[in-house]
Amino acid sequence: MATAGPSLGGVSSYLTLKSPIEHETEARRSRFICAIAPAGTTARAAEFIAERRRLHPSATHNCTAYVVGQERKGDDDGEPGGTAGTPMVQALVGRGFDRVVAVVTRYFGGTLLGAGGLVRAYGSAVTETLDRAEPVRMVPARLMLVSVAHDQAGRVENDLRASRHPVREVTYGQAVEFAVAVGEDEVAGFTDWLATLTAGRARVTPGEPVHLPG
């Protein structure tokens, strides 16, 4: 069972998925089809939910949950309140997942499960699907803004792209600015490396916190 890792640089690591996964379970003849996908934004989560509902228009319920940073939301889609969306969210959070969305599609099998049975069925649908997933651990990083003169930009860009630090964006103006994602524990070494590379001419400014695959 995968769980979230320790905090680095004061910001927690988390688990997410590289690609969607689907798994089906059964409880008293009701089918529960769980699909979980990566979702970097709530808009992407909403898109995935809409896709799954279009795929299963005749289902009895399409219950949903997503965790995107501080945004956590579950929807019971007609099941008794708190018996579907909430245990789905709890299953995702309990396993240390973030930036993910889950949809559990239920086809009613003719037997009522009761509130406790529904909570177990929806929560288990998510956890059993996560058990079969290949999680990606995301670790804290910092978006470093590297500004250099145009006469140095070509060499600096080549060296940056050859390094293990991904270049997220390049902006051209009076100077050339590279937005580079650097692990929190590598920021000092990265800054020293650039100072050596550019003979101290680069201006390096810490930007917003981000995450990288760890």
C-alpha positions in Angstrom: 0.0 0.0 0.0 1.5 3.3 -1.1 1.5 6.3 1.3 2.7 9.8 1.2 6.3 10.5 2.0 8.0 12.9 4.5 8.0 16.6 4.3 10.8 18.2 2.4 11.7 21.9 2.9 8.6 22.4 5.0 6.2 21.3 2.2 4.8 17.8 2.0 5.4 15.4 -0.8 2.3 13.6 -2.2 1.3 10.8 -4.5 -0.5 11.1 -7.8 -1.1 9.1 -10.9 0.7 9.2 -14.2 -2.3 7.9 -16.2 -5.9 6.9 -15.5 -6.8 3.5 -14.0 -10.1 1.6 -13.8 -11.2 -1.3 -11.6 -14.5 -3.0 -10.9 -15.8 -4.4 -7.6 -19.1 -6.0 -6.6 -21.2 -5.8 -3.4 -24.4 -7.8 -3.2 -24.8 -7.9 -6.9 -24.3 -4.2 -7.4 -21.4 -3.3 -9.7 -19.0 -0.5 -8.7 -16.7 0.7 -11.5 -14.1 3.0 -10.2 -12.0 5.2 -12.5 -9.2 7.4 -11.0 -7.2 9.9 -13.1 -4.6 12.6 -12.5 -6.1 16.1 -12.2 -3.8 19.1 -11.8 -6.8 21.5 -11.6 -10.4 21.4 -10.5 -11.3 22.1 -14.1 -9.6 19.0 -15.3 -11.3 17.0 -12.5 -14.7 18.4 -13.8 -13.8 17.3 -17.3 -13.0 13.8 -16.3 -16.2 13.5 -14.3 -18.2 14.7 -17.3 -16.4 12.1 -19.5 -17.3 9.3 -17.1 -20.9 10.3 -16.9 -21.1 10.4 -20.7 -19.6 6.9 -20.7 -22.2 5.5 -18.3 -25.4 7.5 -18.9 -27.6 4.6 -17.7 -25.8 4.0 -14.4 -27.8 4.2 -11.2 -25.2 6.6 -9.7 -21.9 8.2 -10.8 -20.4 9.4 -7.5 -17.3 11.5 -7.6 -14.5 12.8 -5.5 -11.4 14.9 -6.2 -8.4 16.2 -4.2 -6.6 19.2 -5.8 -4.4 20.9 -3.2 -6.8 22.4 -0.6 -9.8 21.7 -2.8 -11.5 18.5 -1.7 -15.0 17.7 -2.9 -17.2 14.6 -3.0 -20.6 14.2 -4.6 -23.1 11.4 -3.6 -25.1 11.7 -6.9 -28.3 10.6 -5.3 -27.0 8.1 -2.8 -27.8 8.9 0.9 -25.8 11.9 2.1 -22.3 11.2 3.1 -22.3 7.5 2.0 -20.4 7.9 -1.3 -18.5 11.1 -2.0 -17.1 11.5 1.5 -15.6 8.0 1.9 -14.2 8.4 -1.6 -12.4 11.6 -0.6 -11.2 10.0 2.6 -9.8 7.1 0.7 -7.8 9.4 -1.6 -6.5 11.6 1.3 -5.8 8.6 3.5 -3.5 7.1 1.0 -1.7 10.4 0.6 -2.9 11.2 -3.0 -3.3 14.7 -4.4 -4.2 16.1 -7.8 -6.4 13.2 -8.5 -10.1 12.6 -9.3 -12.2 9.5 -8.8 -15.6 8.5 -10.2 -17.3 5.4 -8.9 -20.1 4.3 -11.2 -22.8 2.0 -9.6 -25.2 -0.3 -11.4 -27.7 -1.3 -8.8 -28.0 -5.1 -8.3 -31.4 -5.2 -6.6 -30.3 -5.4 -2.9 -30.1 -2.3 -0.7 -26.7 -2.0 1.1 -27.7 0.3 3.9 -25.6 3.4 4.9 -22.7 1.4 6.3 -22.6 -0.9 3.3 -22.5 2.0 0.9 -19.7 3.7 2.8 -17.7 0.5 2.7 -18.5 -0.2 -0.9 -17.5 3.3 -2.2 -14.5 3.6 0.0 -13.3 0.1 -1.0 -13.8 0.7 -4.7 -11.3 3.6 -4.5 -8.8 1.9 -2.3 -8.8 -1.3 -4.3 -8.3 0.7 -7.5 -5.4 2.6 -5.9 -3.9 -0.8 -4.9 -3.6 -1.6 -8.6 -2.2 1.8 -9.6 1.4 2.9 -10.2 1.7 6.0 -8.1 4.1 8.8 -8.8 5.7 10.5 -5.8 5.9 14.3 -6.2 8.4 16.1 -4.0 8.7 19.8 -3.1 10.5 22.1 -5.5 11.0 25.7 -6.2 10.5 27.6 -9.5 13.7 29.5 -9.9 13.7 32.5 -12.2 17.0 32.8 -14.0 17.7 36.0 -15.9 20.7 36.4 -18.2 21.8 38.7 -21.0 21.0 37.7 -24.6 24.7 37.0 -25.3 24.7 34.3 -22.7 21.2 32.9 -23.2 22.1 30.3 -25.8 24.7 28.6 -23.8 22.8 28.9 -20.5 19.7 27.4 -22.2 21.7 24.5 -23.6 23.2 23.7 -20.2 19.9 24.1 -18.4 18.1 21.7 -20.7 21.0 19.2 -20.4 20.6 19.3 -16.6 18.1 17.3 -14.5 16.2 20.5 -13.8 13.2 21.0 -16.1 12.8 24.3 -17.9 9.2 25.3 -17.6 9.2 28.5 -19.5 11.4 30.9 -21.4 10.6 34.7 -21.7 12.4 37.1 -24.0 12.6 40.8 -23.1 15.5 43.1 -22.3 17.0 39.9 -20.8 16.1 36.3 -21.2 14.4 34.7 -18.3 14.2 30.9 -17.7 11.7 29.5 -15.2 13.4 26.3 -13.9 12.0 23.8 -11.4 14.6 22.8 -8.8 14.2 20.5 -5.9 14.0 22.4 -2.6 17.1 20.6 -1.3 19.1 21.6 -4.5 18.4 25.3 -4.6 21.7 26.4 -3.1 23.7 24.1 -5.3 21.8 25.2 -8.4 22.4 28.9 -7.6 26.1 28.3 -7.1 26.3 26.3 -10.4 24.7 29.2 -12.4 27.0 31.7 -10.8 30.0 29.6 -12.0 28.4 29.0 -15.4 27.8 32.7 -16.1 30.7 34.2 -14.2 28.3 35.8 -11.7 26.2 37.5 -14.4 23.0 35.6 -13.9 20.3 36.9 -11.7 18.5 34.1 -9.9 15.3 34.7 -8.0 13.3 32.2 -6.1 9.7 31.9 -7.4 6.6 30.0 -6.4 6.7 26.5 -4.8 6.0 23.6 -7.2 6.4 19.8 -7.2 8.6 17.4 -9.2 8.5 13.7 -9.6 10.8 12.3 -7.0 
